[in-house]
């Protein structure tokens, strides 16, 4: 009887403590789910007066859009991609976070109208994956290779009965880099409007036509199909983000990565800097304490090492940037990477317009000029 009374007292005390604890909800997406759950568990164990509930969201921006439109309950914190920020800022649901101590690409990634709206966490960067099994009779290029080198290698792979290079020919995710290469290293804009009918953008589209339609050394697939084509040895090269490195290592794919080549005149083809950061929907001391914990040097270093991510924490970055061949190439790529615009018009109008224009042009349904003029008209009306 005495033991039962003591047990009930202990339970009531625990319930009282938990009822006083501040609970926060964090939405998380992309790679590293299990490890991030471990980080949350460690935080909870070290902070008995608060509790973080982690919810994995497979498609973050879609979930946030639905929640906003339905008037549903938003989380306290969410991990978002940088070019989703404009949607949340325009909706008025997140607040500025103040000055963040990080590297210039990360800081620039989360600016909207000159104001920082997220705590940078990590980034992936686009690279060229190469299947070593298909390069036995083909020498690898130097790291400062050119577009003509890529085309020559792709053609040799094709002659050997393989696909030269795979990526999606209508995806802005890939087109952005080539678009920027012909537009002084950036996506052209004027007065907040993205421009898609510039001479540089048209040159980039003509290059895609050359690779896919004329020389036929590139093949277009949807994301999972093109990844499978590379993993199974059908394709010798693939353009994709560095987020696949961990998966390929676990799958024992015999591969390496190279930075994006330059144009033959030496102009960089800037890979997309795909950065993720934490936005805050509800400020509180516990929220800030949690973000400070997960972005601290040791915690972020360990997360990024295991998942081959580029850390936003300066000290973690200095430790990892030369850790192995993959981090070395990722580091080289970051130095000339493309930070995408954060505006809502870029996320919604530009993405749809470019994808449609490329599809219409490369399938010979419209001329180059007409396809991209219509794309510009669509963007102009959106604003």
C-alpha positions as CSV (number, residue, x, y, z in Angstrom):
1,X,0.0,0.0,0.0
2,X,2.8,2.4,1.0
3,X,4.6,1.6,-2.3
4,X,1.5,2.3,-4.3
5,X,1.0,5.7,-2.6
6,X,4.7,6.6,-3.3
7,X,4.2,5.5,-6.9
8,X,1.1,7.7,-7.3
9,X,2.9,10.7,-5.8
10,X,5.9,10.2,-8.2
11,X,3.5,10.0,-11.2
12,X,1.6,13.1,-10.1
13,X,4.9,15.0,-9.8
14,X,6.0,13.9,-13.2
15,X,2.7,14.9,-14.7
16,X,3.0,18.3,-13.0
17,X,6.5,18.8,-14.4
18,X,5.4,17.8,-17.9
19,X,2.4,20.1,-17.8
20,X,4.7,23.0,-17.0
21,X,7.2,22.1,-19.8
22,X,7.1,24.1,-23.0
23,X,6.3,21.9,-25.9
24,X,7.4,22.9,-29.4
25,X,6.8,21.2,-32.8
26,X,9.4,21.0,-35.5
27,X,8.7,20.0,-39.1
28,X,11.7,18.3,-40.8
29,X,12.3,17.1,-44.3
30,X,14.9,15.7,-46.7
31,X,17.8,13.5,-45.7
32,X,19.1,12.6,-42.2
33,X,15.7,11.9,-40.6
34,X,16.9,9.3,-38.1
35,X,19.9,11.2,-37.1
36,X,18.0,14.4,-36.6
37,X,15.5,12.5,-34.4
38,X,18.5,11.4,-32.3
39,X,19.6,15.0,-32.0
40,X,16.1,16.0,-30.9
41,X,16.1,13.1,-28.3
42,X,19.4,14.4,-27.0
43,X,18.1,17.9,-26.7
44,X,15.0,16.7,-24.8
45,X,17.0,14.6,-22.4
46,X,19.2,17.6,-21.6
47,X,16.3,20.0,-21.3
48,X,13.7,18.5,-19.0
49,X,11.6,21.7,-18.8
50,X,10.9,21.6,-22.5
51,X,10.0,19.0,-25.1
52,X,10.5,19.0,-28.9
53,X,8.2,16.9,-31.0
54,X,9.7,16.1,-34.4
55,X,7.4,15.6,-37.4
56,X,8.8,14.4,-40.7
57,X,7.2,16.1,-43.7
58,X,8.1,14.5,-47.1
59,X,7.0,17.5,-49.2
60,X,7.6,20.6,-47.0
61,X,6.4,23.5,-49.1
62,X,3.3,21.7,-50.3
63,X,2.4,20.9,-46.7
64,X,3.0,24.5,-45.6
65,X,0.9,25.8,-48.5
66,X,-2.0,23.5,-47.6
67,X,-1.8,24.5,-44.0
68,X,-1.8,28.2,-44.9
69,X,-4.7,27.9,-47.3
70,X,-6.8,25.8,-44.9
71,X,-6.0,27.8,-41.8
72,X,-4.5,24.8,-40.1
73,X,-2.0,24.8,-37.2
74,X,1.5,25.7,-38.2
75,X,4.5,24.3,-36.4
76,X,6.8,26.3,-34.2
77,X,9.8,25.7,-36.5
78,X,10.2,24.2,-40.0
79,X,13.2,23.4,-42.1
80,X,12.7,24.9,-45.6
81,X,14.5,25.4,-48.8
82,X,15.8,28.9,-49.4
83,X,13.7,29.6,-52.5
84,X,10.5,28.8,-50.6
85,X,11.0,31.8,-48.3
86,X,9.2,34.4,-50.4
87,X,5.9,32.4,-50.1
88,X,6.1,32.4,-46.3
89,X,7.2,36.1,-46.1
90,X,4.4,37.2,-48.3
91,X,1.9,35.2,-46.1
92,X,3.2,37.2,-43.1
93,X,3.7,34.0,-41.0
94,X,7.4,34.2,-40.3
95,X,9.5,37.0,-38.7
96,X,13.1,38.1,-39.4
97,X,15.8,36.3,-37.4
98,X,18.4,39.0,-37.2
99,X,22.1,38.8,-38.2
100,X,23.3,35.2,-38.4
101,X,27.0,34.4,-38.2
102,X,27.6,32.2,-41.3
103,X,29.3,32.2,-44.7
104,X,28.2,34.6,-47.4
105,X,26.4,32.0,-49.6
106,X,24.3,30.9,-46.6
107,X,23.6,34.4,-45.5
108,X,22.5,35.5,-49.0
109,X,20.4,32.4,-49.4
110,X,17.8,33.5,-46.8
111,X,17.5,37.2,-47.6
112,X,14.2,38.5,-48.7
113,X,14.3,42.2,-49.6
114,X,17.5,42.5,-47.7
115,X,16.2,40.9,-44.5
116,X,17.3,37.6,-43.1
117,X,14.4,35.2,-42.5
118,X,15.9,31.9,-41.5
119,X,18.6,30.3,-39.5
120,X,20.9,28.5,-42.1
121,X,21.5,24.8,-41.4
122,X,23.1,23.1,-44.3
123,X,23.3,23.0,-48.1
124,X,23.7,20.6,-51.0
125,X,25.4,21.7,-54.2
126,X,25.1,20.3,-57.7
127,X,27.9,18.1,-59.0
128,X,28.6,15.8,-61.9
129,X,28.4,12.1,-60.8
130,X,30.7,9.7,-62.8
131,X,30.2,5.9,-62.8
132,X,33.8,4.6,-62.5
133,X,32.8,1.2,-64.0
134,X,32.1,2.9,-67.3
135,X,35.4,4.9,-67.4
136,X,37.8,1.9,-67.7
137,X,38.9,3.0,-71.2
138,X,38.1,6.7,-70.8
139,X,40.5,8.9,-68.9
140,X,39.0,11.2,-66.3
141,X,39.4,15.0,-67.1
142,X,41.1,17.4,-64.8
143,X,39.1,19.3,-62.2
144,X,39.2,22.5,-64.3
145,X,37.5,20.8,-67.2
146,X,35.4,22.5,-69.9
147,X,32.0,21.9,-71.4
148,X,33.6,20.5,-74.5
149,X,35.4,17.9,-72.3
150,X,32.0,16.8,-70.9
151,X,30.6,16.5,-74.4
152,X,33.6,14.5,-75.6
153,X,33.3,12.1,-72.7
154,X,29.6,11.8,-73.1
155,X,30.0,11.0,-76.8
156,X,32.7,8.4,-76.0
157,X,30.3,6.8,-73.5
158,X,27.6,6.7,-76.1
159,X,30.0,5.0,-78.6
160,X,30.6,2.4,-75.9
161,X,26.9,1.6,-75.8
162,X,26.0,3.7,-72.7
163,X,24.1,6.9,-72.1
164,X,26.5,9.8,-72.0
165,X,24.9,12.0,-69.4
166,X,21.4,12.1,-67.8
167,X,19.4,14.9,-66.3
168,X,16.0,16.4,-66.9
169,X,15.8,18.7,-69.9
170,X,12.8,20.6,-68.8
171,X,13.6,21.0,-65.1
172,X,14.6,24.5,-63.9
173,X,16.7,22.8,-61.3
174,X,19.3,22.0,-64.0
175,X,18.6,24.8,-66.4
176,X,19.2,27.5,-63.8
177,X,23.0,26.8,-63.9
178,X,23.3,27.1,-67.7
179,X,21.0,30.1,-67.7
180,X,23.2,31.8,-65.2
181,X,26.4,30.9,-67.1
182,X,25.2,32.9,-70.1
183,X,23.8,35.7,-67.9
184,X,26.9,36.9,-66.0
185,X,26.6,34.3,-63.3
186,X,23.0,35.0,-62.1
187,X,19.4,34.6,-63.0
188,X,18.5,37.9,-64.7
189,X,16.0,40.1,-63.0
190,X,14.7,43.7,-63.4
191,X,12.6,45.5,-60.9
192,X,11.7,42.2,-59.1
193,X,10.7,40.5,-62.4
194,X,12.7,37.5,-63.6
195,X,13.7,37.8,-67.2
196,X,13.6,34.7,-69.4
197,X,13.8,36.1,-72.9
198,X,17.3,37.5,-72.7
199,X,20.0,36.5,-75.3
200,X,21.8,34.6,-72.5
201,X,18.7,32.5,-71.6
202,X,18.1,31.7,-75.2
203,X,21.7,30.6,-75.6
204,X,21.2,28.2,-72.7
205,X,18.1,26.8,-74.3
206,X,20.0,26.3,-77.6
207,X,22.7,24.4,-75.7
208,X,20.1,22.0,-74.3
209,X,18.8,21.4,-77.8
210,X,22.3,20.6,-78.9
211,X,22.9,18.1,-76.1
212,X,19.5,16.4,-76.2
213,X,18.1,16.8,-79.8
214,X,21.1,17.2,-82.1
215,X,24.2,15.5,-80.6
216,X,22.0,13.2,-78.6
217,X,24.6,12.6,-75.9
218,X,22.2,13.5,-73.1
219,X,19.0,11.7,-72.1
220,X,16.2,13.2,-70.1
221,X,14.4,11.2,-67.3
222,X,12.4,12.1,-64.3
223,X,14.3,12.2,-61.0
224,X,14.0,8.6,-59.8
225,X,14.5,7.1,-63.2
226,X,17.6,9.1,-64.0
227,X,19.1,8.2,-60.6
228,X,18.4,4.5,-61.3
229,X,19.9,4.8,-64.8
230,X,23.1,6.0,-63.2
231,X,23.2,3.5,-60.3
232,X,22.6,0.6,-62.6
233,X,25.4,1.5,-65.0
234,X,23.2,2.6,-67.9
235,X,24.6,6.2,-67.8
236,X,28.2,7.2,-67.3
237,X,27.5,10.7,-66.0
238,X,24.7,12.4,-64.2
239,X,24.0,16.0,-63.0
240,X,22.4,16.0,-59.6
241,X,22.8,17.5,-56.1
242,X,25.4,16.2,-53.6
243,X,22.6,14.9,-51.4
244,X,22.9,11.5,-53.2
245,X,26.5,10.9,-52.0
246,X,25.5,9.1,-48.8
247,X,22.9,6.9,-50.6
248,X,25.4,5.9,-53.3
249,X,28.1,5.0,-50.7
250,X,25.6,2.9,-48.8
251,X,24.5,1.2,-52.1
252,X,28.2,0.6,-52.9
253,X,28.0,2.4,-56.3
254,X,31.5,2.7,-57.8
255,X,31.4,6.5,-58.4
256,X,33.1,9.8,-58.0
257,X,32.1,13.4,-58.4
258,X,33.4,16.4,-60.3
259,X,32.6,20.0,-60.1
260,X,30.5,21.5,-62.9
261,X,32.7,22.3,-65.9
262,X,33.2,25.8,-67.3
263,X,32.1,27.0,-70.7
264,X,35.0,26.7,-73.2
265,X,35.9,30.4,-72.7
266,X,36.4,29.8,-69.0
267,X,33.0,31.1,-67.8
268,X,31.8,29.0,-64.8
269,X,28.6,27.1,-65.1
270,X,27.6,27.8,-61.5
271,X,26.0,24.8,-59.7
272,X,22.9,25.5,-57.6
273,X,23.5,26.1,-53.9
274,X,20.5,24.2,-52.5
275,X,20.4,25.6,-48.9
276,X,18.1,24.6,-46.1
277,X,17.3,26.7,-43.0
278,X,15.0,26.9,-40.0
279,X,12.1,29.4,-40.2
280,X,10.3,30.3,-36.9
281,X,6.5,30.6,-36.8
282,X,6.4,31.1,-33.0
283,X,9.3,32.8,-31.2
284,X,10.1,31.6,-27.7
285,X,13.2,31.0,-25.5
286,X,12.9,27.3,-26.0
287,X,12.7,27.7,-29.8
288,X,15.9,29.7,-29.8
289,X,17.6,27.3,-27.4
290,X,16.7,24.4,-29.7
291,X,18.0,26.2,-32.9
292,X,21.2,27.2,-31.1
293,X,21.7,23.5,-30.1
294,X,21.2,21.9,-33.5
295,X,23.3,24.5,-35.3
296,X,26.1,24.4,-32.8
297,X,29.5,23.3,-34.1
298,X,29.8,19.7,-32.9
299,X,26.1,18.8,-33.5
300,X,26.1,20.3,-37.0
301,X,29.5,18.9,-37.8
302,X,28.4,15.4,-37.0
303,X,25.1,15.7,-38.9
304,X,26.8,17.0,-42.0
305,X,29.6,14.5,-41.9
306,X,27.3,11.6,-41.8
307,X,24.9,13.0,-44.5
308,X,27.5,14.7,-46.7
309,X,26.1,18.2,-46.2
310,X,27.8,21.6,-46.3
311,X,27.4,23.0,-42.8
312,X,26.3,26.6,-42.3
313,X,28.3,26.7,-39.0
314,X,31.7,28.3,-39.9
315,X,33.7,26.1,-37.5
316,X,32.0,22.9,-38.6
317,X,32.7,23.9,-42.2
318,X,36.4,24.5,-41.6
319,X,36.7,21.0,-40.2
320,X,34.8,19.2,-43.0
321,X,35.7,21.1,-46.2
322,X,38.8,19.0,-46.8
323,X,37.8,15.8,-45.0
324,X,37.7,13.6,-48.2
325,X,37.4,13.8,-51.9
326,X,33.6,14.4,-51.8
327,X,33.8,17.3,-49.3
328,X,36.7,18.7,-51.3
329,X,34.7,18.8,-54.6
330,X,31.6,20.1,-52.8
331,X,33.8,22.9,-51.3
332,X,35.2,23.8,-54.8
333,X,31.6,23.9,-56.1
334,X,30.4,26.2,-53.4
335,X,33.0,28.8,-54.3
336,X,31.2,29.5,-57.6
337,X,27.7,28.3,-56.7
338,X,24.5,30.0,-57.7
339,X,22.2,31.2,-54.9
340,X,18.6,31.2,-56.2
341,X,16.3,34.2,-55.8
342,X,13.9,33.9,-52.8
343,X,10.9,35.8,-54.3
344,X,7.5,34.2,-54.7
345,X,7.4,35.2,-58.4
346,X,10.6,33.2,-58.9
347,X,9.3,30.1,-57.0
348,X,5.9,30.1,-58.7
349,X,5.9,31.9,-62.0
350,X,9.5,31.5,-63.2
351,X,9.7,27.7,-62.5
352,X,6.4,27.0,-64.3
353,X,7.4,29.3,-67.2
354,X,10.8,27.9,-67.8
355,X,9.7,24.3,-67.6
356,X,6.9,24.9,-70.1
357,X,9.1,26.9,-72.5
358,X,11.7,24.2,-72.5
359,X,9.2,21.5,-73.2
360,X,7.5,23.5,-76.0
361,X,10.9,24.4,-77.6
362,X,12.7,21.0,-77.3
363,X,9.6,19.1,-78.6
364,X,9.4,21.4,-81.6
365,X,6.0,22.7,-80.7
366,X,7.1,26.4,-80.7
367,X,10.2,28.3,-81.9
368,X,12.8,29.3,-79.5
369,X,11.8,33.0,-79.5
370,X,8.1,32.3,-79.3
371,X,8.4,29.8,-76.4
372,X,10.4,32.1,-74.2
373,X,8.4,35.2,-75.2
374,X,5.3,33.5,-74.0
375,X,7.1,32.5,-70.8
376,X,8.0,36.1,-70.2
377,X,4.4,37.2,-70.7
378,X,3.3,34.6,-68.1
379,X,5.8,35.9,-65.6
380,X,4.8,39.5,-66.2
381,X,1.1,38.8,-65.7
382,X,1.9,36.9,-62.5
383,X,3.5,40.0,-60.9
